[in-house]
Amino acid sequence: MPSPDEVDSYIVLQECLEMRKRYVFKEAIAPWEKEIISDPCTPKPNPDPFSYTPEGKSDVSMCLILAFCATTNQDYAVLTFF
């Protein structure tokens, strides 16, 4: 005989399973029954999406400039690069 806590757990579990039937997304047509698209302009899926192809060095260069601007009085501002 299950304990009262187990009975409550079973009831909650059954309610969750019923909710899953209503709220979990299901495709209207199963993936293995879908129409095969043979149009040549349709993009084909990448058979190896995790493949890595090394790229050569580019001619792009980056420069990071940090600046600090402080006003010492109303007449001028000091701009310091570091």
Protein Blocks (a to p, Z undefined) as FASTA:
>chain_A
ZZfklmmmmmmmmmmmmmmmmmpccdfbdfklcccdfbfklccddfblmbccdddddfbd
cdddddddddfblkbccdddZZ
